[in-house]
Amino acid sequence: MARVIAADKCVACGSCIGECPVEAIKEGDVYTIDADACIDCGACEATCPNEAITEA
């Protein structure tokens, strides 16, 4: 299972981008996670200050 980013909580702060070891997070007005690339390690979830990232 991959992680997902809740659009209503994401403020595109960038905290999660550098934590992803497989570069599955894509920048934008709201960040997104490529489910095919995500290895479900949880590193991004742990660094999100808004708790916007959860398991799908």
N, C-alpha and C positions, 0 to 999 in steps of 0.2 A: 504494500500500500504506500502511496506517496503522501506528502504533506500538501496542504492547500493554504492559500492566503485569503483571509476574509477581506473583501474589498471595502467594507464599511469600517474596518479597523486599521487598515494599512495607510500609513502617512508617507510612504516612500522615503523613509529616513536613511535607508541603505545599510542598516545594521546587519541584516541577514546576508547580503551579497558576498561579503568577504569570508563568511563562515562556510559556505557551501563548497565541499571538496570536488564536486562534479560540475560546477557552474550551471546548475539547473534553474536558478532564479534569474528572471528577466526583468529589466528595469522598465518603468513606464510611470504614468500617473499613479497607478497602483501596480505593485509588483506581482508577478505571476511565477508559478513553479511548473516547469515542464515535467509532467507525471512520468513520461517515458525515461527521462534522465535521472530523476530523483531516486536516490538509494535509501531513503527513509532513515537517515542517520540521526535526525533530530537536532543537528547543530544550529540550524536556522531558527528553529522554534525556541531554543534556549536563549537566543540573543535578542529576540523581538521584544522591544519595550512596551508594545501595545497588545501583546498576546494575540496577534492577528494570525499566527500560523498554528495550524492544528493538523491532526491526522485526517486523511480523507475518509 
